[in-house]
Amino acid sequence: MSRPSDRGACTPRHFDRQALQLKRDDAGAQFWSVALAQTQLTYFEVGPHCRFDSHSHVSEQITLVFEGSCILRLRRAPRASPPAR
């Protein structure tokens, strides 16, 4: 098990309410986003049948669906999420 000092500097960051206010996206969704050194955490509220143009991310993307469903196209192959419960 490594100690925090073995992993380099790890400084906690705080984002206030103003930073986490929902902003409108070009696709009609609302979101907030915070970026760290190599990771980005985002929150989206997406309406029915909302579509985003094809794009890519430098890092991996983790998607959680709290309500409804989502279809992601990874290298042109559709991947459907199970319906949210």
N, CA, C and O atoms as a Maestro MAE file, in Angstrom:
{
 s_m_m2io_version
 :::
 2.0.0
}

f_m_ct {
 s_m_title
 :::
 protein
 m_atom[340] {
  # First column is atom index #
  i_m_mmod_type
  r_m_x_coord
  r_m_y_coord
  r_m_z_coord
  i_m_residue_number
  s_m_chain_name
  s_m_pdb_residue_name
  s_m_pdb_atom_name
  i_m_atomic_number
  :::
  1 25 0.839 -1.182 0.000 1 A "MET " " N  " 7
  2 3 0.000 0.000 0.000 1 A "MET " " CA " 6
  3 2 0.880 1.240 0.000 1 A "MET " " C  " 6
  4 15 1.818 1.349 0.789 1 A "MET " " O  " 8
  5 25 0.570 2.167 -0.888 2 A "SER " " N  " 7
  6 3 1.403 3.358 -0.968 2 A "SER " " CA " 6
  7 2 0.883 4.448 -0.048 2 A "SER " " C  " 6
  8 15 -0.315 4.543 0.222 2 A "SER " " O  " 8
  9 25 1.797 5.256 0.421 3 A "ARG " " N  " 7
  10 3 1.442 6.404 1.237 3 A "ARG " " CA " 6
  11 2 1.179 7.587 0.306 3 A "ARG " " C  " 6
  12 15 1.716 7.613 -0.801 3 A "ARG " " O  " 8
  13 25 0.363 8.576 0.721 4 A "PRO " " N  " 7
  14 3 0.103 9.733 -0.133 4 A "PRO " " CA " 6
  15 2 1.364 10.391 -0.650 4 A "PRO " " C  " 6
  16 15 1.384 10.857 -1.790 4 A "PRO " " O  " 8
  17 25 2.431 10.446 0.161 5 A "SER " " N  " 7
  18 3 3.667 11.088 -0.289 5 A "SER " " CA " 6
  19 2 4.339 10.286 -1.405 5 A "SER " " C  " 6
  20 15 5.119 10.846 -2.176 5 A "SER " " O  " 8
  21 25 4.047 8.977 -1.506 6 A "ASP " " N  " 7
  22 3 4.618 8.163 -2.576 6 A "ASP " " CA " 6
  23 2 3.995 8.484 -3.934 6 A "ASP " " C  " 6
  24 15 4.607 8.210 -4.966 6 A "ASP " " O  " 8
  25 25 2.808 9.049 -3.952 7 A "ARG " " N  " 7
  26 3 2.099 9.316 -5.205 7 A "ARG " " CA " 6
  27 2 2.286 10.739 -5.687 7 A "ARG " " C  " 6
  28 15 1.668 11.129 -6.678 7 A "ARG " " O  " 8
  29 25 3.091 11.507 -5.042 8 A "GLY " " N  " 7
  30 3 3.289 12.892 -5.436 8 A "GLY " " CA " 6
  31 2 2.301 13.800 -4.717 8 A "GLY " " C  " 6
  32 15 1.511 13.345 -3.889 8 A "GLY " " O  " 8
  33 25 2.354 15.067 -5.036 9 A "ALA " " N  " 7
  34 3 1.484 16.035 -4.367 9 A "ALA " " CA " 6
  35 2 0.030 15.792 -4.753 9 A "ALA " " C  " 6
  36 15 -0.306 15.647 -5.928 9 A "ALA " " O  " 8
  37 25 -0.805 15.753 -3.752 10 A "CYS " " N  " 7
  38 3 -2.235 15.538 -3.959 10 A "CYS " " CA " 6
  39 2 -2.967 16.585 -3.129 10 A "CYS " " C  " 6
  40 15 -3.229 16.380 -1.944 10 A "CYS " " O  " 8
  41 25 -3.287 17.688 -3.753 11 A "THR " " N  " 7
  42 3 -3.912 18.786 -3.035 11 A "THR " " CA " 6
  43 2 -5.412 18.786 -3.320 11 A "THR " " C  " 6
  44 15 -5.808 18.846 -4.484 11 A "THR " " O  " 8
  45 25 -6.255 18.719 -2.292 12 A "PRO " " N  " 7
  46 3 -7.702 18.775 -2.522 12 A "PRO " " CA " 6
  47 2 -8.096 20.107 -3.157 12 A "PRO " " C  " 6
  48 15 -7.499 21.144 -2.867 12 A "PRO " " O  " 8
  49 25 -9.103 20.066 -4.022 13 A "ARG " " N  " 7
  50 3 -9.619 21.286 -4.646 13 A "ARG " " CA " 6
  51 2 -11.070 21.456 -4.248 13 A "ARG " " C  " 6
  52 15 -11.793 20.474 -4.079 13 A "ARG " " O  " 8
  53 25 -11.494 22.689 -4.099 14 A "HIS " " N  " 7
  54 3 -12.875 23.004 -3.743 14 A "HIS " " CA " 6
  55 2 -13.484 23.828 -4.872 14 A "HIS " " C  " 6
  56 15 -12.873 24.783 -5.351 14 A "HIS " " O  " 8
  57 25 -14.685 23.456 -5.293 15 A "PHE " " N  " 7
  58 3 -15.412 24.213 -6.307 15 A "PHE " " CA " 6
  59 2 -16.697 24.721 -5.657 15 A "PHE " " C  " 6
  60 15 -17.513 23.927 -5.190 15 A "PHE " " O  " 8
  61 25 -16.879 26.036 -5.626 16 A "ASP " " N  " 7
  62 3 -18.052 26.603 -4.977 16 A "ASP " " CA " 6
  63 2 -19.294 26.479 -5.860 16 A "ASP " " C  " 6
  64 15 -19.212 26.042 -7.007 16 A "ASP " " O  " 8
  65 25 -20.433 26.865 -5.314 17 A "ARG " " N  " 7
  66 3 -21.703 26.750 -6.038 17 A "ARG " " CA " 6
  67 2 -21.685 27.480 -7.369 17 A "ARG " " C  " 6
  68 15 -22.270 27.008 -8.343 17 A "ARG " " O  " 8
  69 25 -21.029 28.610 -7.420 18 A "GLN " " N  " 7
  70 3 -20.965 29.387 -8.663 18 A "GLN " " CA " 6
  71 2 -20.308 28.566 -9.777 18 A "GLN " " C  " 6
  72 15 -20.759 28.607 -10.921 18 A "GLN " " O  " 8
  73 25 -19.255 27.827 -9.455 19 A "ALA " " N  " 7
  74 3 -18.558 27.010 -10.452 19 A "ALA " " CA " 6
  75 2 -19.423 25.844 -10.924 19 A "ALA " " C  " 6
  76 15 -19.233 25.341 -12.031 19 A "ALA " " O  " 8
  77 25 -20.375 25.409 -10.087 20 A "LEU " " N  " 7
  78 3 -21.202 24.248 -10.416 20 A "LEU " " CA " 6
  79 2 -22.605 24.633 -10.885 20 A "LEU " " C  " 6
  80 15 -23.503 23.791 -10.896 20 A "LEU " " O  " 8
  81 25 -22.801 25.887 -11.269 21 A "GLN " " N  " 7
  82 3 -24.095 26.302 -11.822 21 A "GLN " " CA " 6
  83 2 -24.245 25.720 -13.221 21 A "GLN " " C  " 6
  84 15 -23.281 25.671 -13.985 21 A "GLN " " O  " 8
  85 25 -25.451 25.280 -13.554 22 A "LEU " " N  " 7
  86 3 -25.693 24.695 -14.874 22 A "LEU " " CA " 6
  87 2 -25.550 25.752 -15.964 22 A "LEU " " C  " 6
  88 15 -26.050 26.870 -15.838 22 A "LEU " " O  " 8
  89 25 -24.851 25.373 -17.045 23 A "LYS " " N  " 7
  90 3 -24.691 26.219 -18.229 23 A "LYS " " CA " 6
  91 2 -25.375 25.513 -19.391 23 A "LYS " " C  " 6
  92 15 -25.469 24.286 -19.386 23 A "LYS " " O  " 8
  93 25 -25.849 26.247 -20.377 24 A "ARG " " N  " 7
  94 3 -26.515 25.666 -21.529 24 A "ARG " " CA " 6
  95 2 -25.474 25.231 -22.566 24 A "ARG " " C  " 6
  96 15 -24.525 25.962 -22.850 24 A "ARG " " O  " 8
  97 25 -25.664 24.035 -23.126 25 A "ASP " " N  " 7
  98 3 -24.787 23.471 -24.148 25 A "ASP " " CA " 6
  99 2 -25.406 23.704 -25.522 25 A "ASP " " C  " 6
  100 15 -26.619 23.891 -25.616 25 A "ASP " " O  " 8
  101 25 -24.607 23.699 -26.592 26 A "ASP " " N  " 7
  102 3 -25.110 23.896 -27.953 26 A "ASP " " CA " 6
  103 2 -26.155 22.858 -28.346 26 A "ASP " " C  " 6
  104 15 -27.042 23.150 -29.148 26 A "ASP " " O  " 8
  105 25 -26.062 21.651 -27.793 27 A "ALA " " N  " 7
  106 3 -27.000 20.582 -28.143 27 A "ALA " " CA " 6
  107 2 -28.327 20.730 -27.399 27 A "ALA " " C  " 6
  108 15 -29.242 19.938 -27.625 27 A "ALA " " O  " 8
  109 25 -28.454 21.727 -26.514 28 A "GLY " " N  " 7
  110 3 -29.683 21.933 -25.766 28 A "GLY " " CA " 6
  111 2 -29.654 21.335 -24.370 28 A "GLY " " C  " 6
  112 15 -30.634 21.441 -23.633 28 A "GLY " " O  " 8
  113 25 -28.559 20.715 -24.000 29 A "ALA " " N  " 7
  114 3 -28.415 20.149 -22.663 29 A "ALA " " CA " 6
  115 2 -27.930 21.239 -21.712 29 A "ALA " " C  " 6
  116 15 -27.524 22.317 -22.146 29 A "ALA " " O  " 8
  117 25 -27.976 20.951 -20.421 30 A "GLN " " N  " 7
  118 3 -27.394 21.825 -19.408 30 A "GLN " " CA " 6
  119 2 -26.291 21.037 -18.716 30 A "GLN " " C  " 6
  120 15 -26.404 19.822 -18.554 30 A "GLN " " O  " 8
  121 25 -25.228 21.718 -18.307 31 A "PHE " " N  " 7
  122 3 -24.103 20.994 -17.721 31 A "PHE " " CA " 6
  123 2 -23.281 21.882 -16.807 31 A "PHE " " C  " 6
  124 15 -23.396 23.107 -16.826 31 A "PHE " " O  " 8
  125 25 -22.445 21.229 -16.000 32 A "TRP " " N  " 7
  126 3 -21.323 21.878 -15.329 32 A "TRP " " CA " 6
  127 2 -20.127 20.963 -15.496 32 A "TRP " " C  " 6
  128 15 -20.273 19.760 -15.716 32 A "TRP " " O  " 8
  129 25 -18.950 21.542 -15.391 33 A "SER " " N  " 7
  130 3 -17.728 20.781 -15.619 33 A "SER " " CA " 6
  131 2 -16.600 21.373 -14.788 33 A "SER " " C  " 6
  132 15 -16.455 22.593 -14.701 33 A "SER " " O  " 8
  133 25 -15.800 20.501 -14.177 34 A "VAL " " N  " 7
  134 3 -14.591 20.932 -13.482 34 A "VAL " " CA " 6
  135 2 -13.430 20.094 -13.993 34 A "VAL " " C  " 6
  136 15 -13.576 18.893 -14.218 34 A "VAL " " O  " 8
  137 25 -12.298 20.717 -14.174 35 A "ALA " " N  " 7
  138 3 -11.137 20.028 -14.715 35 A "ALA " " CA " 6
  139 2 -10.022 19.974 -13.685 35 A "ALA " " C  " 6
  140 15 -9.730 20.952 -12.998 35 A "ALA " " O  " 8
  141 25 -9.418 18.817 -13.601 36 A "LEU " " N  " 7
  142 3 -8.233 18.618 -12.781 36 A "LEU " " CA " 6
  143 2 -7.056 18.446 -13.733 36 A "LEU " " C  " 6
  144 15 -7.201 18.729 -14.923 36 A "LEU " " O  " 8
  145 25 -5.913 18.000 -13.265 37 A "ALA " " N  " 7
  146 3 -4.730 17.887 -14.114 37 A "ALA " " CA " 6
  147 2 -4.953 16.944 -15.307 37 A "ALA " " C  " 6
  148 15 -4.609 17.296 -16.436 37 A "ALA " " O  " 8
  149 25 -5.520 15.756 -15.076 38 A "GLN " " N  " 7
  150 3 -5.689 14.784 -16.154 38 A "GLN " " CA " 6
  151 2 -7.093 14.193 -16.207 38 A "GLN " " C  " 6
  152 15 -7.331 13.200 -16.894 38 A "GLN " " O  " 8
  153 25 -8.008 14.801 -15.488 39 A "THR " " N  " 7
  154 3 -9.357 14.269 -15.385 39 A "THR " " CA " 6
  155 2 -10.354 15.409 -15.483 39 A "THR " " C  " 6
  156 15 -10.088 16.522 -15.028 39 A "THR " " O  " 8
  157 25 -11.495 15.126 -16.075 40 A "GLN " " N  " 7
  158 3 -12.559 16.106 -16.110 40 A "GLN " " CA " 6
  159 2 -13.826 15.451 -15.569 40 A "GLN " " C  " 6
  160 15 -14.194 14.352 -15.985 40 A "GLN " " O  " 8
  161 25 -14.479 16.126 -14.652 41 A "LEU " " N  " 7
  162 3 -15.729 15.654 -14.085 41 A "LEU " " CA " 6
  163 2 -16.830 16.551 -14.616 41 A "LEU " " C  " 6
  164 15 -16.772 17.771 -14.462 41 A "LEU " " O  " 8
  165 25 -17.848 15.942 -15.250 42 A "THR " " N  " 7
  166 3 -18.939 16.726 -15.811 42 A "THR " " CA " 6
  167 2 -20.273 16.180 -15.335 42 A "THR " " C  " 6
  168 15 -20.393 15.005 -14.987 42 A "THR " " O  " 8
  169 25 -21.259 17.040 -15.327 43 A "TYR " " N  " 7
  170 3 -22.637 16.678 -15.005 43 A "TYR " " CA " 6
  171 2 -23.505 17.264 -16.094 43 A "TYR " " C  " 6
  172 15 -23.413 18.458 -16.379 43 A "TYR " " O  " 8
  173 25 -24.355 16.441 -16.715 44 A "PHE " " N  " 7
  174 3 -25.247 16.900 -17.774 44 A "PHE " " CA " 6
  175 2 -26.691 16.588 -17.431 44 A "PHE " " C  " 6
  176 15 -26.976 15.545 -16.842 44 A "PHE " " O  " 8
  177 25 -27.602 17.473 -17.790 45 A "GLU " " N  " 7
  178 3 -29.025 17.210 -17.819 45 A "GLU " " CA " 6
  179 2 -29.411 17.270 -19.291 45 A "GLU " " C  " 6
  180 15 -29.344 18.327 -19.919 45 A "GLU " " O  " 8
  181 25 -29.813 16.133 -19.831 46 A "VAL " " N  " 7
  182 3 -30.050 16.004 -21.263 46 A "VAL " " CA " 6
  183 2 -31.507 15.640 -21.495 46 A "VAL " " C  " 6
  184 15 -32.017 14.694 -20.895 46 A "VAL " " O  " 8
  185 25 -32.175 16.386 -22.361 47 A "GLY " " N  " 7
  186 3 -33.571 16.119 -22.675 47 A "GLY " " CA " 6
  187 2 -33.723 14.941 -23.635 47 A "GLY " " C  " 6
  188 15 -32.734 14.452 -24.182 47 A "GLY " " O  " 8
  189 25 -34.964 14.484 -23.839 48 A "PRO " " N  " 7
  190 3 -35.227 13.369 -24.755 48 A "PRO " " CA " 6
  191 2 -34.735 13.675 -26.168 48 A "PRO " " C  " 6
  192 15 -34.872 14.796 -26.659 48 A "PRO " " O  " 8
  193 25 -34.174 12.680 -26.796 49 A "HIS " " N  " 7
  194 3 -33.721 12.745 -28.197 49 A "HIS " " CA " 6
  195 2 -32.614 13.775 -28.438 49 A "HIS " " C  " 6
  196 15 -32.389 14.177 -29.579 49 A "HIS " " O  " 8
  197 25 -31.932 14.200 -27.397 50 A "CYS " " N  " 7
  198 3 -30.822 15.139 -27.537 50 A "CYS " " CA " 6
  199 2 -29.632 14.407 -28.156 50 A "CYS " " C  " 6
  200 15 -29.342 13.272 -27.775 50 A "CYS " " O  " 8
  201 25 -28.949 15.033 -29.092 51 A "ARG " " N  " 7
  202 3 -27.797 14.427 -29.775 51 A "ARG " " CA " 6
  203 2 -26.599 15.363 -29.699 51 A "ARG " " C  " 6
  204 15 -26.742 16.584 -29.768 51 A "ARG " " O  " 8
  205 25 -25.437 14.783 -29.558 52 A "PHE " " N  " 7
  206 3 -24.190 15.542 -29.555 52 A "PHE " " CA " 6
  207 2 -23.404 15.168 -30.801 52 A "PHE " " C  " 6
  208 15 -23.396 14.004 -31.201 52 A "PHE " " O  " 8
  209 25 -22.746 16.137 -31.416 53 A "ASP " " N  " 7
  210 3 -21.905 15.848 -32.574 53 A "ASP " " CA " 6
  211 2 -20.776 14.912 -32.177 53 A "ASP " " C  " 6
  212 15 -20.376 14.857 -31.014 53 A "ASP " " O  " 8
  213 25 -20.272 14.184 -33.148 54 A "SER " " N  " 7
  214 3 -19.148 13.281 -32.917 54 A "SER " " CA " 6
  215 2 -17.963 14.076 -32.374 54 A "SER " " C  " 6
  216 15 -17.627 15.142 -32.889 54 A "SER " " O  " 8
  217 25 -17.344 13.546 -31.339 55 A "HIS " " N  " 7
  218 3 -16.189 14.215 -30.738 55 A "HIS " " CA " 6
  219 2 -15.362 13.170 -30.003 55 A "HIS " " C  " 6
  220 15 -15.775 12.017 -29.880 55 A "HIS " " O  " 8
  221 25 -14.217 13.566 -29.524 56 A "SER " " N  " 7
  222 3 -13.360 12.641 -28.785 56 A "SER " " CA " 6
  223 2 -12.797 13.344 -27.558 56 A "SER " " C  " 6
  224 15 -12.834 14.569 -27.441 56 A "SER " " O  " 8
  225 25 -12.277 12.532 -26.654 57 A "HIS " " N  " 7
  226 3 -11.667 13.026 -25.423 57 A "HIS " " CA " 6
  227 2 -10.264 12.460 -25.326 57 A "HIS " " C  " 6
  228 15 -10.020 11.327 -25.743 57 A "HIS " " O  " 8
  229 25 -9.340 13.233 -24.781 58 A "VAL " " N  " 7
  230 3 -7.973 12.772 -24.595 58 A "VAL " " CA " 6
  231 2 -7.935 11.646 -23.568 58 A "VAL " " C  " 6
  232 15 -7.182 10.684 -23.721 58 A "VAL " " O  " 8
  233 25 -8.743 11.768 -22.531 59 A "SER " " N  " 7
  234 3 -8.771 10.756 -21.479 59 A "SER " " CA " 6
  235 2 -10.034 9.911 -21.603 59 A "SER " " C  " 6
  236 15 -10.897 10.173 -22.441 59 A "SER " " O  " 8
  237 25 -10.122 8.905 -20.761 60 A "GLU " " N  " 7
  238 3 -11.314 8.065 -20.754 60 A "GLU " " CA " 6
  239 2 -12.505 8.852 -20.234 60 A "GLU " " C  " 6
  240 15 -12.345 9.838 -19.515 60 A "GLU " " O  " 8
  241 25 -13.703 8.407 -20.604 61 A "GLN " " N  " 7
  242 3 -14.923 9.060 -20.153 61 A "GLN " " CA " 6
  243 2 -15.749 8.059 -19.358 61 A "GLN " " C  " 6
  244 15 -15.926 6.915 -19.777 61 A "GLN " " O  " 8
  245 25 -16.245 8.488 -18.225 62 A "ILE " " N  " 7
  246 3 -17.138 7.677 -17.405 62 A "ILE " " CA " 6
  247 2 -18.509 8.326 -17.477 62 A "ILE " " C  " 6
  248 15 -18.648 9.520 -17.210 62 A "ILE " " O  " 8
  249 25 -19.522 7.547 -17.838 63 A "THR " " N  " 7
  250 3 -20.869 8.074 -17.977 63 A "THR " " CA " 6
  251 2 -21.815 7.346 -17.039 63 A "THR " " C  " 6
  252 15 -21.906 6.119 -17.076 63 A "THR " " O  " 8
  253 25 -22.514 8.088 -16.204 64 A "LEU " " N  " 7
  254 3 -23.535 7.540 -15.325 64 A "LEU " " CA " 6
  255 2 -24.882 8.053 -15.800 64 A "LEU " " C  " 6
  256 15 -25.033 9.246 -16.062 64 A "LEU " " O  " 8
  257 25 -25.856 7.169 -15.913 65 A "VAL " " N  " 7
  258 3 -27.205 7.554 -16.326 65 A "VAL " " CA " 6
  259 2 -28.115 7.392 -15.115 65 A "VAL " " C  " 6
  260 15 -28.312 6.276 -14.633 65 A "VAL " " O  " 8
  261 25 -28.668 8.491 -14.624 66 A "PHE " " N  " 7
  262 3 -29.519 8.456 -13.439 66 A "PHE " " CA " 6
  263 2 -30.980 8.243 -13.784 66 A "PHE " " C  " 6
  264 15 -31.737 7.709 -12.973 66 A "PHE " " O  " 8
  265 25 -31.388 8.654 -14.975 67 A "GLU " " N  " 7
  266 3 -32.780 8.512 -15.390 67 A "GLU " " CA " 6
  267 2 -32.806 8.396 -16.907 67 A "GLU " " C  " 6
  268 15 -32.077 9.115 -17.591 67 A "GLU " " O  " 8
  269 25 -33.627 7.509 -17.441 68 A "GLY " " N  " 7
  270 3 -33.713 7.328 -18.889 68 A "GLY " " CA " 6
  271 2 -32.631 6.390 -19.387 68 A "GLY " " C  " 6
  272 15 -32.240 5.460 -18.682 68 A "GLY " " O  " 8
  273 25 -32.147 6.628 -20.595 69 A "SER " " N  " 7
  274 3 -31.102 5.786 -21.177 69 A "SER " " CA " 6
  275 2 -30.210 6.640 -22.068 69 A "SER " " C  " 6
  276 15 -30.522 7.795 -22.359 69 A "SER " " O  " 8
  277 25 -29.103 6.059 -22.492 70 A "CYS " " N  " 7
  278 3 -28.109 6.769 -23.295 70 A "CYS " " CA " 6
  279 2 -27.503 5.795 -24.292 70 A "CYS " " C  " 6
  280 15 -27.241 4.640 -23.954 70 A "CYS " " O  " 8
  281 25 -27.281 6.251 -25.512 71 A "ILE " " N  " 7
  282 3 -26.577 5.436 -26.505 71 A "ILE " " CA " 6
  283 2 -25.293 6.168 -26.872 71 A "ILE " " C  " 6
  284 15 -25.331 7.308 -27.334 71 A "ILE " " O  " 8
  285 25 -24.163 5.510 -26.666 72 A "LEU " " N  " 7
  286 3 -22.856 6.055 -27.036 72 A "LEU " " CA " 6
  287 2 -22.349 5.293 -28.248 72 A "LEU " " C  " 6
  288 15 -22.494 4.073 -28.319 72 A "LEU " " O  " 8
  289 25 -21.763 5.991 -29.189 73 A "ARG " " N  " 7
  290 3 -21.152 5.332 -30.346 73 A "ARG " " CA " 6
  291 2 -19.642 5.363 -30.154 73 A "ARG " " C  " 6
  292 15 -19.016 6.423 -30.195 73 A "ARG " " O  " 8
  293 25 -19.072 4.188 -29.944 74 A "LEU " " N  " 7
  294 3 -17.640 4.057 -29.731 74 A "LEU " " CA " 6
  295 2 -17.024 3.448 -30.979 74 A "LEU " " C  " 6
  296 15 -17.277 2.291 -31.315 74 A "LEU " " O  " 8
  297 25 -16.219 4.239 -31.654 75 A "ARG " " N  " 7
  298 3 -15.622 3.793 -32.914 75 A "ARG " " CA " 6
  299 2 -16.699 3.253 -33.853 75 A "ARG " " C  " 6
  300 15 -16.537 2.208 -34.483 75 A "ARG " " O  " 8
  301 25 -17.797 3.996 -33.926 76 A "ARG " " N  " 7
  302 3 -18.928 3.714 -34.821 76 A "ARG " " CA " 6
  303 2 -19.838 2.575 -34.378 76 A "ARG " " C  " 6
  304 15 -20.840 2.320 -35.045 76 A "ARG " " O  " 8
  305 25 -19.539 1.884 -33.291 77 A "ALA " " N  " 7
  306 3 -20.399 0.795 -32.813 77 A "ALA " " CA " 6
  307 2 -21.295 1.328 -31.689 77 A "ALA " " C  " 6
  308 15 -20.773 1.772 -30.666 77 A "ALA " " O  " 8
  309 25 -22.622 1.299 -31.842 78 A "PRO " " N  " 7
  310 3 -23.494 1.806 -30.775 78 A "PRO " " CA " 6
  311 2 -23.435 0.939 -29.522 78 A "PRO " " C  " 6
  312 15 -23.404 -0.289 -29.603 78 A "PRO " " O  " 8
  313 25 -23.422 1.592 -28.367 79 A "ARG " " N  " 7
  314 3 -23.447 0.914 -27.061 79 A "ARG " " CA " 6
  315 2 -24.584 1.538 -26.269 79 A "ARG " " C  " 6
  316 15 -24.533 2.728 -25.959 79 A "ARG " " O  " 8
  317 25 -25.600 0.766 -25.938 80 A "ALA " " N  " 7
  318 3 -26.735 1.283 -25.186 80 A "ALA " " CA " 6
  319 2 -26.538 1.032 -23.699 80 A "ALA " " C  " 6
  320 15 -26.073 -0.033 -23.294 80 A "ALA " " O  " 8
  321 25 -26.887 2.003 -22.907 81 A "SER " " N  " 7
  322 3 -26.841 1.810 -21.462 81 A "SER " " CA " 6
  323 2 -28.097 1.063 -21.053 81 A "SER " " C  " 6
  324 15 -29.123 1.170 -21.724 81 A "SER " " O  " 8
  325 25 -28.034 0.312 -19.969 82 A "PRO " " N  " 7
  326 3 -29.275 -0.255 -19.457 82 A "PRO " " CA " 6
  327 2 -30.145 0.886 -18.936 82 A "PRO " " C  " 6
  328 15 -29.617 1.912 -18.507 82 A "PRO " " O  " 8
  329 25 -31.462 0.725 -18.966 83 A "PRO " " N  " 7
  330 3 -32.340 1.802 -18.443 83 A "PRO " " CA " 6
  331 2 -32.021 2.094 -16.981 83 A "PRO " " C  " 6
  332 15 -31.725 1.185 -16.205 83 A "PRO " " O  " 8
  333 25 -32.084 3.355 -16.620 84 A "ALA " " N  " 7
  334 3 -31.885 3.741 -15.227 84 A "ALA " " CA " 6
  335 2 -33.054 3.226 -14.402 84 A "ALA " " C  " 6
  336 15 -34.171 3.114 -14.909 84 A "ALA " " O  " 8
  337 25 -32.810 2.917 -13.150 85 A "ARG " " N  " 7
  338 3 -33.890 2.417 -12.276 85 A "ARG " " CA " 6
  339 2 -34.282 3.426 -11.262 85 A "ARG " " C  " 6
  340 15 -35.172 3.171 -10.450 85 A "ARG " " O  " 8
  :::
 }
 m_bond[339] {
  # First column is bond index #
  i_m_from
  i_m_to
  i_m_order
  :::
  1 1 2 1
  2 2 3 1
  3 3 4 2
  4 3 5 1
  5 5 6 1
  6 6 7 1
  7 7 8 2
  8 7 9 1
  9 9 10 1
  10 10 11 1
  11 11 12 2
  12 11 13 1
  13 13 14 1
  14 14 15 1
  15 15 16 2
  16 15 17 1
  17 17 18 1
  18 18 19 1
  19 19 20 2
  20 19 21 1
  21 21 22 1
  22 22 23 1
  23 23 24 2
  24 23 25 1
  25 25 26 1
  26 26 27 1
  27 27 28 2
  28 27 29 1
  29 29 30 1
  30 30 31 1
  31 31 32 2
  32 31 33 1
  33 33 34 1
  34 34 35 1
  35 35 36 2
  36 35 37 1
  37 37 38 1
  38 38 39 1
  39 39 40 2
  40 39 41 1
  41 41 42 1
  42 42 43 1
  43 43 44 2
  44 43 45 1
  45 45 46 1
  46 46 47 1
  47 47 48 2
  48 47 49 1
  49 49 50 1
  50 50 51 1
  51 51 52 2
  52 51 53 1
  53 53 54 1
  54 54 55 1
  55 55 56 2
  56 55 57 1
  57 57 58 1
  58 58 59 1
  59 59 60 2
  60 59 61 1
  61 61 62 1
  62 62 63 1
  63 63 64 2
  64 63 65 1
  65 65 66 1
  66 66 67 1
  67 67 68 2
  68 67 69 1
  69 69 70 1
  70 70 71 1
  71 71 72 2
  72 71 73 1
  73 73 74 1
  74 74 75 1
  75 75 76 2
  76 75 77 1
  77 77 78 1
  78 78 79 1
  79 79 80 2
  80 79 81 1
  81 81 82 1
  82 82 83 1
  83 83 84 2
  84 83 85 1
  85 85 86 1
  86 86 87 1
  87 87 88 2
  88 87 89 1
  89 89 90 1
  90 90 91 1
  91 91 92 2
  92 91 93 1
  93 93 94 1
  94 94 95 1
  95 95 96 2
  96 95 97 1
  97 97 98 1
  98 98 99 1
  99 99 100 2
  100 99 101 1
  101 101 102 1
  102 102 103 1
  103 103 104 2
  104 103 105 1
  105 105 106 1
  106 106 107 1
  107 107 108 2
  108 107 109 1
  109 109 110 1
  110 110 111 1
  111 111 112 2
  112 111 113 1
  113 113 114 1
  114 114 115 1
  115 115 116 2
  116 115 117 1
  117 117 118 1
  118 118 119 1
  119 119 120 2
  120 119 121 1
  121 121 122 1
  122 122 123 1
  123 123 124 2
  124 123 125 1
  125 125 126 1
  126 126 127 1
  127 127 128 2
  128 127 129 1
  129 129 130 1
  130 130 131 1
  131 131 132 2
  132 131 133 1
  133 133 134 1
  134 134 135 1
  135 135 136 2
  136 135 137 1
  137 137 138 1
  138 138 139 1
  139 139 140 2
  140 139 141 1
  141 141 142 1
  142 142 143 1
  143 143 144 2
  144 143 145 1
  145 145 146 1
  146 146 147 1
  147 147 148 2
  148 147 149 1
  149 149 150 1
  150 150 151 1
  151 151 152 2
  152 151 153 1
  153 153 154 1
  154 154 155 1
  155 155 156 2
  156 155 157 1
  157 157 158 1
  158 158 159 1
  159 159 160 2
  160 159 161 1
  161 161 162 1
  162 162 163 1
  163 163 164 2
  164 163 165 1
  165 165 166 1
  166 166 167 1
  167 167 168 2
  168 167 169 1
  169 169 170 1
  170 170 171 1
  171 171 172 2
  172 171 173 1
  173 173 174 1
  174 174 175 1
  175 175 176 2
  176 175 177 1
  177 177 178 1
  178 178 179 1
  179 179 180 2
  180 179 181 1
  181 181 182 1
  182 182 183 1
  183 183 184 2
  184 183 185 1
  185 185 186 1
  186 186 187 1
  187 187 188 2
  188 187 189 1
  189 189 190 1
  190 190 191 1
  191 191 192 2
  192 191 193 1
  193 193 194 1
  194 194 195 1
  195 195 196 2
  196 195 197 1
  197 197 198 1
  198 198 199 1
  199 199 200 2
  200 199 201 1
  201 201 202 1
  202 202 203 1
  203 203 204 2
  204 203 205 1
  205 205 206 1
  206 206 207 1
  207 207 208 2
  208 207 209 1
  209 209 210 1
  210 210 211 1
  211 211 212 2
  212 211 213 1
  213 213 214 1
  214 214 215 1
  215 215 216 2
  216 215 217 1
  217 217 218 1
  218 218 219 1
  219 219 220 2
  220 219 221 1
  221 221 222 1
  222 222 223 1
  223 223 224 2
  224 223 225 1
  225 225 226 1
  226 226 227 1
  227 227 228 2
  228 227 229 1
  229 229 230 1
  230 230 231 1
  231 231 232 2
  232 231 233 1
  233 233 234 1
  234 234 235 1
  235 235 236 2
  236 235 237 1
  237 237 238 1
  238 238 239 1
  239 239 240 2
  240 239 241 1
  241 241 242 1
  242 242 243 1
  243 243 244 2
  244 243 245 1
  245 245 246 1
  246 246 247 1
  247 247 248 2
  248 247 249 1
  249 249 250 1
  250 250 251 1
  251 251 252 2
  252 251 253 1
  253 253 254 1
  254 254 255 1
  255 255 256 2
  256 255 257 1
  257 257 258 1
  258 258 259 1
  259 259 260 2
  260 259 261 1
  261 261 262 1
  262 262 263 1
  263 263 264 2
  264 263 265 1
  265 265 266 1
  266 266 267 1
  267 267 268 2
  268 267 269 1
  269 269 270 1
  270 270 271 1
  271 271 272 2
  272 271 273 1
  273 273 274 1
  274 274 275 1
  275 275 276 2
  276 275 277 1
  277 277 278 1
  278 278 279 1
  279 279 280 2
  280 279 281 1
  281 281 282 1
  282 282 283 1
  283 283 284 2
  284 283 285 1
  285 285 286 1
  286 286 287 1
  287 287 288 2
  288 287 289 1
  289 289 290 1
  290 290 291 1
  291 291 292 2
  292 291 293 1
  293 293 294 1
  294 294 295 1
  295 295 296 2
  296 295 297 1
  297 297 298 1
  298 298 299 1
  299 299 300 2
  300 299 301 1
  301 301 302 1
  302 302 303 1
  303 303 304 2
  304 303 305 1
  305 305 306 1
  306 306 307 1
  307 307 308 2
  308 307 309 1
  309 309 310 1
  310 310 311 1
  311 311 312 2
  312 311 313 1
  313 313 314 1
  314 314 315 1
  315 315 316 2
  316 315 317 1
  317 317 318 1
  318 318 319 1
  319 319 320 2
  320 319 321 1
  321 321 322 1
  322 322 323 1
  323 323 324 2
  324 323 325 1
  325 325 326 1
  326 326 327 1
  327 327 328 2
  328 327 329 1
  329 329 330 1
  330 330 331 1
  331 331 332 2
  332 331 333 1
  333 333 334 1
  334 334 335 1
  335 335 336 2
  336 335 337 1
  337 337 338 1
  338 338 339 1
  339 339 340 2
  :::
 }
}
